[in-house]
């Protein structure tokens, strides 16, 4: 499921290239805050990968999303998602700091591409605005094209996440500190939540 038709088009292309997915994948154009899955049976698992729930910028948006997931899951079904653990020290050190993320040669143009990012943290609003900046250089190293993309995110603390899940009718089936199922603890930087529809 995706709100973006462009992203669904990319997914359709990827599915065509994977013969094992033929007839097994249903793509749905919908907003995660308001949806009904077009399936004969309710799924036993709904996963929100790569911190995508953090694109919902208000507690109300997250509540709506969780309510709709709860309604679309089979009884006893699981919701699985991951989010990062907010770190005040990291935010203070990296606020408004330009960082080099990667550089490569664009195979289409053969030009050198440099990718930067800059994050602005708003702790009182629990918001992050990430600017991804792409510089395209000519043969002399002069920037011939610069592109900005903005990615707004919200961050959530573990207790807030637990509260929102329980308010939406989920029990916490498991809580991990990484994808290898290590226990969640004070040094964890990522949280993998497994919530069960109760």
C-alpha positions as CSV (number, residue, x, y, z in Angstrom):
1,X,0.0,0.0,0.0
2,X,1.3,3.5,-0.8
3,X,-0.2,6.9,-1.1
4,X,2.1,7.7,-4.1
5,X,1.0,6.4,-7.5
6,X,4.6,6.9,-8.7
7,X,5.9,4.6,-6.0
8,X,3.3,2.0,-6.9
9,X,4.4,2.2,-10.5
10,X,7.9,1.4,-9.4
11,X,6.6,-1.5,-7.3
12,X,4.6,-2.8,-10.3
13,X,7.8,-2.8,-12.4
14,X,9.7,-4.7,-9.7
15,X,7.0,-7.3,-9.4
16,X,7.0,-8.0,-13.2
17,X,10.7,-8.9,-12.9
18,X,10.1,-11.4,-10.1
19,X,8.3,-14.5,-11.5
20,X,7.7,-15.9,-8.0
21,X,5.4,-13.0,-7.1
22,X,3.0,-13.6,-10.0
23,X,-0.6,-13.5,-8.6
24,X,0.7,-13.2,-5.0
25,X,1.0,-9.4,-4.6
26,X,-1.9,-6.9,-4.5
27,X,-0.9,-3.3,-4.6
28,X,-3.2,-0.7,-3.1
29,X,-3.3,3.0,-3.6
30,X,-4.3,4.4,-0.2
31,X,-3.4,6.6,2.7
32,X,-2.2,4.7,5.8
33,X,-4.4,6.9,7.9
34,X,-7.6,5.8,6.1
35,X,-7.8,2.5,4.2
36,X,-9.6,-0.8,3.7
37,X,-7.5,-3.5,2.2
38,X,-9.0,-5.1,-0.9
39,X,-8.4,-8.7,0.2
40,X,-10.8,-11.7,0.6
41,X,-9.3,-12.4,4.0
42,X,-7.9,-10.1,6.6
43,X,-4.1,-10.5,6.9
44,X,-2.3,-12.1,9.9
45,X,0.6,-9.6,9.5
46,X,0.9,-6.0,8.5
47,X,4.4,-4.6,8.4
48,X,5.4,-0.9,8.1
49,X,9.1,-1.1,7.0
50,X,11.9,1.4,7.2
51,X,10.4,3.7,9.8
52,X,7.6,4.8,7.4
53,X,5.2,5.4,10.3
54,X,7.4,8.4,11.2
55,X,6.0,10.2,8.1
56,X,2.8,10.7,10.0
57,X,3.5,14.1,11.7
58,X,0.9,14.3,14.4
59,X,-0.2,11.9,17.2
60,X,-3.7,12.1,15.7
61,X,-2.4,10.9,12.3
62,X,-0.6,8.0,14.0
63,X,-3.8,7.1,16.0
64,X,-5.8,7.0,12.8
65,X,-3.2,4.8,11.1
66,X,-3.2,2.4,14.1
67,X,-7.0,2.2,14.3
68,X,-7.2,1.4,10.6
69,X,-4.5,-1.3,10.9
70,X,-6.3,-2.8,13.8
71,X,-9.6,-2.9,11.8
72,X,-7.9,-4.5,8.8
73,X,-6.0,-7.2,10.7
74,X,-7.3,-10.7,11.5
75,X,-8.0,-11.4,15.2
76,X,-4.7,-12.1,16.8
77,X,-2.9,-10.6,13.8
78,X,0.4,-8.8,14.2
79,X,1.6,-5.3,13.4
80,X,5.4,-5.1,12.9
81,X,7.3,-1.9,12.5
82,X,10.6,-0.3,13.4
83,X,11.5,3.3,14.5
84,X,14.7,4.9,15.9
85,X,15.2,5.8,19.5
86,X,15.4,9.6,19.9
87,X,18.8,10.7,21.2
88,X,19.0,14.2,22.5
89,X,22.8,14.3,22.4
90,X,22.8,13.1,18.8
91,X,20.2,15.7,17.8
92,X,22.2,18.5,19.5
93,X,25.4,17.4,17.7
94,X,23.9,17.0,14.3
95,X,21.4,19.9,14.2
96,X,21.9,22.1,11.1
97,X,25.0,20.2,10.1
98,X,25.7,19.4,6.5
99,X,27.0,15.9,6.0
100,X,28.4,14.1,3.0
101,X,26.3,10.9,2.5
102,X,27.8,9.5,-0.8
103,X,29.3,10.3,-4.1
104,X,29.1,8.3,-7.3
105,X,29.2,8.6,-11.1
106,X,25.7,8.8,-12.6
107,X,25.6,5.9,-15.2
108,X,23.2,7.9,-17.5
109,X,25.2,11.2,-17.6
110,X,28.7,10.0,-16.5
111,X,28.8,13.0,-14.2
112,X,30.0,13.1,-10.7
113,X,27.1,13.2,-8.2
114,X,27.5,14.3,-4.5
115,X,24.7,13.6,-2.1
116,X,24.5,15.7,1.1
117,X,22.0,15.8,3.9
118,X,21.1,18.4,6.5
119,X,18.8,17.7,9.4
120,X,16.9,20.3,11.5
121,X,15.6,19.0,14.8
122,X,12.7,20.5,16.6
123,X,12.6,18.6,20.0
124,X,9.5,20.4,21.4
125,X,7.5,19.4,18.3
126,X,9.2,16.0,18.0
127,X,9.9,16.8,14.4
128,X,12.9,16.5,12.1
129,X,13.2,18.1,8.7
130,X,15.8,16.4,6.5
131,X,17.1,18.1,3.4
132,X,18.7,15.8,0.8
133,X,20.9,17.9,-1.5
134,X,22.2,16.5,-4.7
135,X,25.0,18.3,-6.6
136,X,25.8,17.3,-10.2
137,X,29.4,18.3,-11.2
138,X,30.9,18.9,-14.6
139,X,34.3,17.7,-15.7
140,X,35.9,20.7,-14.0
141,X,34.2,20.1,-10.6
142,X,31.7,23.0,-11.1
143,X,28.2,22.4,-9.8
144,X,26.0,22.4,-12.9
145,X,22.8,21.3,-11.1
146,X,21.7,21.3,-7.5
147,X,18.5,19.6,-6.3
148,X,16.8,19.8,-2.9
149,X,14.4,17.3,-1.5
150,X,12.7,17.8,1.8
151,X,11.6,14.9,4.1
152,X,9.7,15.8,7.2
153,X,9.6,13.2,10.0
154,X,8.2,12.9,13.5
155,X,10.0,11.0,16.2
156,X,8.4,9.0,19.0
157,X,9.6,7.9,22.4
158,X,9.1,4.2,23.4
159,X,6.5,5.1,26.1
160,X,4.5,7.2,23.7
161,X,4.5,4.4,21.1
162,X,3.3,1.9,23.7
163,X,0.5,4.2,24.8
164,X,-0.7,4.8,21.2
165,X,-0.6,1.1,20.4
166,X,-2.5,0.2,23.5
167,X,-5.0,3.0,22.9
168,X,-5.7,1.5,19.4
169,X,-6.4,-1.9,20.8
170,X,-3.0,-3.6,20.5
171,X,-1.1,-5.6,23.0
172,X,2.7,-5.6,22.9
173,X,3.8,-9.1,21.7
174,X,7.5,-8.3,21.6
175,X,9.9,-5.4,21.7
176,X,13.4,-5.8,20.2
177,X,16.5,-3.6,20.2
178,X,17.5,-4.6,16.6
179,X,16.4,-6.8,13.7
180,X,18.3,-9.8,15.1
181,X,15.8,-9.9,18.1
182,X,18.3,-8.7,20.7
183,X,16.5,-7.3,23.8
184,X,15.6,-3.7,23.8
185,X,17.6,-1.8,26.4
186,X,19.2,1.5,27.3
187,X,21.8,1.3,24.6
188,X,19.3,0.4,21.8
189,X,19.2,2.8,18.9
190,X,16.4,1.1,17.0
191,X,13.2,-0.4,18.3
192,X,11.4,-3.2,16.5
193,X,7.8,-3.4,17.7
194,X,5.6,-6.4,17.3
195,X,2.0,-5.6,18.4
196,X,-0.9,-8.0,18.5
197,X,-4.5,-7.2,17.8
198,X,-6.2,-8.0,21.0
